[in-house]
């Protein structure tokens, strides 16, 4: 489960870094344009969120399995 979460985070990070034209990322960007007008803000936002999701995907299962 942690691997899948980490892959999603990696997808968001790489897509935000490269400003991808992949249709799923374009859907996220279209929703973000309603909130933020500046494109650089939401690409950076998805980069930060992607890193956070990767960290959660790596550490989350270890914390859950430790209990």
Buried (B, 14 or more C-beta within 10 A) or exposed (E): EBEEBBEBBBBBBBBBEEEBEEEEBEEBBEEBEEEEEEEEEBBEBBBEBBBEBBEBBBEBBEEEEEE
